[in-house]
Amino acid sequence: ANYGDGYFDRDDLSFVPISTDYEEADTVLNKYWELVKGNIHTSYAQDLWNLTYSSIQSERVRNAIPENIEDAMQARDYGTAMHSVPNVIRSKEWLEENGQCLDNIRPGSSTIKQAGRGAFATRTLKQGAVISPAPLLHIHRDSLVMCGSQTKQYVQCEFEQLFLNYCFGHRDSSLLLYPYAPAVNFINHKSESPNAYIRWSDRSHHHADWENRTVEDILSEPYAGLALEFVALRDISGGEE
């Protein structure tokens, strides 16, 4: 998530690097690399690094650069901004085993009358393939109630946010589950000839034990722990809704 550099322009966050600080940090590392001609394993290189790091006046820039010379040179390889995010770069093998595709669907105008927008396959999806994961945020229904006019004695609260339209939940339950993966909220319901179904995910980010917990227990959790998957009920052609 990108909050924007302006969010960190405040005294209590003055230590957090922003985009310009990472750019300056990259410049510092590249100049150092040129001076030592790529050889950091000499006493001269170590002394120069200690001097370089201690000479950085900006706390933000200094925090964008690892203090250890080996880590700093690793950050130089693909940028200090990327280096600041742990495990942001994964191997192809890791992705094949642990990753899930998020671009199997795209939004577009629905072919269903009065449905508005819909989700369309970007490629052919075989029967049983996961169309998209759908991690869920748990929300108390009352948090979507909107209050209108009010007097000293009475506040009129009779509207619910449109956000409700994109949540799963029983009409008599206070628990709502909001899927927040890209484009999944454009998937429409069609009782005739459906081509997808929903199931609980078997991935590690889905806590299966939550399925047997009470509504109150789940709503008390400060973090998300449930996830669904949209799965192809039959072969789906590229471009099909």
C-alpha positions in Angstrom: 0.0 0.0 0.0 1.3 3.4 -0.9 0.2 6.1 1.6 2.0 8.8 -0.3 5.0 10.8 0.8 2.8 13.5 2.3 1.5 11.1 5.0 5.0 10.9 6.5 5.6 14.7 6.5 5.2 15.0 10.3 7.5 15.1 13.3 6.6 11.8 14.8 7.4 10.0 11.4 10.5 12.1 10.5 12.6 8.9 10.6 10.7 7.1 7.9 12.3 7.2 4.4 10.2 8.4 1.6 10.7 8.1 -2.2 13.2 10.9 -2.5 15.2 9.4 0.4 15.5 6.0 -1.3 16.6 7.7 -4.5 19.3 9.6 -2.6 20.3 6.3 -0.8 20.7 4.6 -4.1 22.9 7.4 -5.3 25.1 7.1 -2.2 25.6 3.3 -2.7 26.3 3.7 -6.4 29.0 6.3 -5.8 30.5 4.2 -3.1 30.6 1.2 -5.4 32.4 3.2 -8.1 35.0 4.4 -5.6 35.9 0.9 -4.3 35.6 -0.5 -7.9 33.3 -3.2 -6.7 35.7 -4.6 -4.2 34.3 -4.2 -0.7 36.6 -6.7 1.0 39.6 -4.4 1.7 40.4 -2.3 4.7 40.2 0.8 2.5 36.7 -0.2 1.4 35.5 -0.8 5.0 37.0 2.4 6.3 35.4 4.3 3.4 32.1 2.7 4.1 32.2 3.6 7.8 33.0 7.2 6.8 30.3 7.3 4.2 27.6 5.9 6.4 28.5 8.2 9.4 28.5 11.2 7.1 24.9 10.9 6.0 23.1 13.9 7.7 19.5 12.9 6.9 18.0 10.4 9.3 15.6 9.3 6.7 18.3 8.6 4.1 20.4 6.8 6.8 17.5 4.6 7.7 17.1 3.7 4.0 20.6 2.2 3.9 21.6 -1.0 5.8 24.5 -0.2 8.1 26.2 -3.5 7.4 28.3 -3.2 4.2 27.3 -6.6 2.8 23.6 -5.9 3.3 24.1 -2.4 1.8 25.7 -3.8 -1.4 22.8 -6.3 -1.6 20.4 -3.4 -1.4 22.4 -1.7 -4.2 21.7 -4.6 -6.6 17.9 -4.0 -6.7 17.4 -0.7 -4.9 17.1 0.3 -1.3 13.3 0.7 -1.6 12.9 -2.9 -2.6 15.4 -4.0 0.0 13.3 -2.4 2.7 10.5 -4.8 2.2 11.4 -8.3 3.5 10.8 -11.2 1.0 9.5 -8.9 -1.7 11.5 -10.9 -4.3 10.8 -14.6 -4.5 12.2 -17.3 -6.7 10.1 -18.8 -9.5 10.1 -22.1 -7.6 8.7 -20.5 -4.5 6.0 -18.7 -6.5 4.9 -21.9 -8.2 4.5 -23.6 -4.9 3.1 -20.8 -2.8 1.8 -18.1 -5.1 -1.7 -17.6 -6.5 -2.6 -15.8 -9.7 -4.5 -12.5 -9.2 -5.0 -11.6 -12.9 -7.3 -14.4 -14.1 -10.2 -11.9 -14.1 -10.7 -8.3 -15.1 -13.7 -6.0 -14.6 -16.0 -5.0 -17.5 -19.6 -4.3 -18.4 -21.7 -7.3 -17.4 -23.7 -9.3 -19.9 -26.4 -9.9 -17.2 -29.3 -7.4 -17.5 -29.1 -4.6 -14.9 -26.1 -6.2 -13.2 -23.8 -3.2 -14.0 -20.3 -4.4 -14.0 -19.0 -8.0 -14.1 -15.7 -10.0 -14.0 -14.3 -11.6 -17.1 -11.7 -14.3 -17.6 -8.4 -13.0 -19.0 -7.4 -16.5 -20.1 -8.8 -20.0 -20.4 -9.4 -21.6 -17.0 -9.8 -25.3 -16.7 -12.5 -27.0 -14.5 -11.3 -27.0 -10.9 -8.8 -24.2 -11.4 -8.8 -21.4 -8.8 -10.1 -18.3 -10.5 -9.1 -16.0 -7.7 -8.3 -16.2 -4.0 -10.5 -14.0 -1.8 -9.1 -13.1 1.6 -11.9 -11.8 3.9 -12.2 -8.9 6.3 -14.7 -9.5 9.1 -16.9 -6.5 9.8 -19.7 -5.9 12.3 -22.9 -5.1 10.4 -23.6 -2.1 12.7 -20.5 -0.4 11.4 -22.2 0.1 8.0 -25.2 1.9 9.4 -25.4 5.5 8.3 -27.1 8.2 10.3 -29.0 11.0 8.7 -30.8 13.9 10.2 -30.7 14.4 13.9 -32.3 16.6 16.6 -31.5 17.0 20.3 -33.7 14.0 21.2 -33.4 11.7 18.1 -30.8 10.6 15.6 -32.2 8.9 12.4 -30.1 5.9 11.5 -31.8 3.9 8.8 -29.4 3.6 5.9 -26.6 1.1 5.2 -23.5 1.8 3.1 -23.4 0.3 -0.4 -20.3 -1.5 0.9 -22.9 -4.1 2.2 -23.6 -5.2 -1.4 -20.1 -6.7 -1.6 -20.2 -8.6 1.7 -21.1 -12.2 2.5 -23.3 -12.8 5.5 -26.7 -14.0 6.8 -29.3 -11.3 7.0 -29.9 -12.1 10.7 -26.2 -12.2 11.6 -24.1 -9.3 12.8 -21.0 -10.8 11.0 -20.2 -9.6 7.5 -17.3 -10.9 5.4 -15.8 -8.7 2.8 -13.6 -10.2 0.0 -10.8 -7.8 -1.0 -8.9 -9.5 -3.8 -8.7 -7.6 -7.2 -11.9 -7.8 -9.2 -13.6 -10.5 -7.2 -16.3 -8.1 -6.2 -17.3 -7.8 -9.8 -18.3 -11.5 -9.9 -22.1 -11.7 -10.2 -24.6 -14.3 -9.1 -26.4 -16.2 -11.8 -28.6 -19.1 -10.7 -28.9 -20.5 -14.3 -25.8 -22.2 -15.7 -23.2 -20.9 -13.2 -19.6 -21.4 -14.1 -17.9 -20.9 -10.7 -18.4 -21.8 -7.1 -17.0 -20.7 -3.8 -15.1 -22.7 -1.2 -13.0 -22.2 1.8 -9.3 -21.8 1.0 -6.8 -24.4 2.0 -3.9 -21.9 2.0 -2.1 -21.0 5.2 -3.7 -17.5 5.4 -7.1 -19.2 6.0 -7.5 -20.3 9.6 -9.7 -23.4 9.3 -10.4 -23.4 13.1 -12.2 -20.1 12.7 -15.0 -21.9 10.8 -16.2 -23.3 14.1 -15.8 -20.2 16.2 -18.7 -18.0 17.3 -19.5 -14.7 15.6 -18.5 -12.8 18.7 -15.1 -14.5 18.8 -14.4 -13.7 15.2 -15.5 -10.1 15.5 -13.1 -9.6 18.5 -10.1 -10.6 16.4 -7.9 -7.6 15.4 -6.6 -9.3 12.2 -8.1 -11.2 9.3 -8.1 -15.0 9.4 -10.6 -16.3 6.8 -10.3 -16.7 3.1 -12.4 -18.0 0.2 -11.5 -19.2 -3.3 -13.6 -18.8 -6.5 -13.2 -22.0 -8.4 -14.1 -22.9 -12.0 -17.1 -25.2 -12.1 -16.4 -26.1 -15.7 -13.9 -25.0 -18.3 -14.1 -21.2 -18.8 -13.0 -19.5 -22.0 -10.9 -16.4 -22.1 -13.2 -13.4 -22.3 -16.2 -15.2 -20.7 -18.0 -13.6 -17.8 
